Amino acid sequence: MKLVIGIVRPEKANDVLEALYRAEVRGLSMTRVQGHGGELDRVETYRGTTVQMGLSEKVRFEIAVSDPFVQATIDALCDGARTGEVGDGKIFVVPLERAVRIRTGE
């Protein structure tokens, strides 16, 4: 079992959800996060002062999948999130030792 973590642009979140649904990947968590990767820093003006914005808004998907679903999950994340521009995001795949269903304890 693996935990697939995808960090994507917020405006691509619905596209990612649709791609995951089409790939029959179910059961996920989605949270809003801030981060900084390879994209250039944004510069904004606030009340006449120029401010360098170091962190970008992103959406983080966490999806626990069995080994046969890992590649389909990665492909769906890429298909839904890709714009071809810097800042599209990252995908991490980490081992998941155990998952317990709270309702049943299984």
Sine and cosine of phi, psi and omega as CSV:
sin_phi,cos_phi,sin_psi,cos_psi,sin_omega,cos_omega
0.00,0.00,0.59,-0.81,-0.03,-1.00
-0.76,-0.65,0.44,-0.90,0.16,-0.99
-0.96,-0.29,0.90,-0.44,0.03,-1.00
-0.99,-0.16,0.84,-0.54,-0.02,-1.00
-0.91,-0.42,0.85,-0.53,0.04,-1.00
-0.87,-0.49,0.77,-0.64,0.04,-1.00
-0.90,-0.43,0.88,-0.47,-0.16,-0.99
-0.72,-0.69,0.18,-0.98,0.08,-1.00
-0.90,0.43,0.63,-0.77,-0.01,-1.00
-0.88,0.48,-0.55,0.84,-0.02,-1.00
-0.95,0.31,-0.18,0.98,0.03,-1.00
-0.98,-0.19,0.03,1.00,-0.08,-1.00
-0.86,0.51,-0.71,0.70,0.00,-1.00
-0.91,0.42,-0.61,0.79,0.05,-1.00
-0.90,0.44,-0.63,0.78,0.03,-1.00
-0.91,0.41,-0.70,0.71,0.03,-1.00
-0.86,0.52,-0.68,0.73,0.03,-1.00
-0.90,0.44,-0.66,0.75,0.00,-1.00
-0.91,0.41,-0.64,0.77,0.04,-1.00
-0.91,0.42,-0.64,0.77,0.02,-1.00
-0.89,0.45,-0.70,0.71,0.03,-1.00
-0.88,0.47,-0.54,0.84,0.00,-1.00
-0.99,0.11,0.05,1.00,0.00,-1.00
0.88,0.48,0.55,0.84,0.10,-1.00
-1.00,-0.06,0.86,-0.51,-0.06,-1.00
-0.84,-0.54,0.37,-0.93,0.07,-1.00
0.98,0.18,1.00,-0.09,-0.02,-1.00
-0.51,-0.86,0.27,-0.96,0.15,-0.99
-0.87,-0.49,0.58,-0.82,-0.01,-1.00
-0.71,-0.70,0.80,-0.60,0.01,-1.00
-0.71,-0.70,0.46,-0.89,0.10,-1.00
-1.00,0.05,0.73,-0.68,-0.01,-1.00
-0.70,-0.72,0.18,-0.98,0.13,-0.99
-0.85,-0.53,0.57,-0.82,0.00,-1.00
-0.28,-0.96,0.06,-1.00,0.01,-1.00
-0.64,-0.77,0.78,-0.62,0.02,-1.00
-0.79,-0.62,-0.77,-0.63,-0.07,-1.00
-1.00,0.07,-0.13,0.99,-0.04,-1.00
-0.94,0.33,0.41,-0.91,0.01,-1.00
-0.95,0.32,0.51,-0.86,0.06,-1.00
-0.91,0.42,0.63,-0.77,0.07,-1.00
-1.00,0.05,0.57,-0.82,0.08,-1.00
-0.88,-0.48,0.82,-0.58,0.00,-1.00
-0.80,-0.60,0.40,-0.92,0.05,-1.00
-0.96,-0.29,0.80,-0.61,-0.01,-1.00
-0.78,-0.63,0.90,-0.43,-0.01,-1.00
0.79,0.62,0.69,0.72,0.06,-1.00
0.99,0.15,-0.02,1.00,0.00,-1.00
-0.94,-0.34,0.73,-0.69,0.05,-1.00
-0.99,0.13,0.79,-0.61,-0.05,-1.00
-0.83,-0.56,0.73,-0.68,0.07,-1.00
-1.00,0.03,0.87,-0.49,-0.03,-1.00
-1.00,-0.05,0.95,-0.32,-0.10,-0.99
-1.00,0.08,-0.41,0.91,-0.06,-1.00
-0.93,-0.37,0.60,-0.80,0.03,-1.00
-0.94,-0.34,0.54,-0.84,0.10,-0.99
-0.95,0.32,0.71,-0.70,0.04,-1.00
-0.65,-0.76,0.18,-0.98,0.11,-0.99
-0.86,-0.51,0.73,-0.69,-0.02,-1.00
-0.94,-0.33,0.83,-0.55,0.10,-1.00
-0.98,-0.22,0.72,-0.70,0.12,-0.99
-0.84,-0.54,0.84,-0.54,-0.10,-0.99
-0.72,-0.70,0.89,-0.45,0.07,-1.00
-1.00,0.02,0.85,-0.53,-0.05,-1.00
-0.71,-0.71,0.45,-0.89,0.13,-0.99
-0.96,0.27,0.37,-0.93,-0.11,-0.99
-0.78,0.62,-0.65,0.76,-0.01,-1.00
-0.90,0.43,-0.32,0.95,-0.04,-1.00
-0.99,-0.11,-0.04,1.00,-0.08,-1.00
-0.88,0.48,-0.79,0.61,-0.07,-1.00
-0.91,0.41,-0.63,0.78,0.04,-1.00
-0.89,0.46,-0.60,0.80,0.03,-1.00
-0.92,0.38,-0.71,0.71,0.04,-1.00
-0.87,0.49,-0.72,0.69,-0.01,-1.00
-0.88,0.48,-0.66,0.75,0.00,-1.00
-0.91,0.41,-0.67,0.74,0.05,-1.00
-0.87,0.49,-0.72,0.70,0.01,-1.00
-0.89,0.45,-0.72,0.70,-0.02,-1.00
-0.87,0.49,-0.65,0.76,-0.04,-1.00
-0.98,0.21,-0.48,0.88,-0.16,-0.99
-0.98,-0.19,-0.34,0.94,-0.16,-0.99
-0.95,0.31,0.79,-0.61,0.17,-0.99
-0.90,-0.44,-0.29,0.96,-0.06,-1.00
1.00,0.02,0.05,1.00,-0.02,-1.00
-0.96,-0.28,0.37,-0.93,0.10,-0.99
-0.87,0.50,0.68,-0.73,0.01,-1.00
0.98,-0.18,0.12,0.99,0.02,-1.00
-0.89,0.45,-0.48,0.88,0.06,-1.00
0.82,-0.58,-0.18,-0.98,-0.03,-1.00
-0.62,-0.79,0.39,-0.92,0.11,-0.99
-0.80,-0.60,0.74,-0.68,0.06,-1.00
-0.86,-0.50,0.66,-0.75,0.06,-1.00
-0.86,-0.51,0.87,-0.49,-0.04,-1.00
-0.81,-0.59,0.52,-0.86,0.04,-1.00
-0.89,0.45,0.61,-0.79,0.04,-1.00
-0.86,-0.51,0.94,-0.35,-0.11,-0.99
-0.92,0.38,-0.66,0.75,-0.12,-0.99
-0.34,-0.94,0.54,-0.84,0.13,-0.99
-0.75,-0.66,0.70,-0.71,-0.04,-1.00
-0.84,-0.54,0.79,-0.61,0.08,-1.00
-0.98,0.19,0.87,-0.49,-0.09,-1.00
-0.89,0.46,-0.67,0.74,-0.05,-1.00
-0.85,0.53,-0.68,0.73,-0.11,-0.99
-0.94,-0.33,-0.26,0.97,-0.06,-1.00
0.98,0.19,0.03,1.00,-0.01,-1.00
-0.97,0.25,0.00,0.00,0.00,0.00
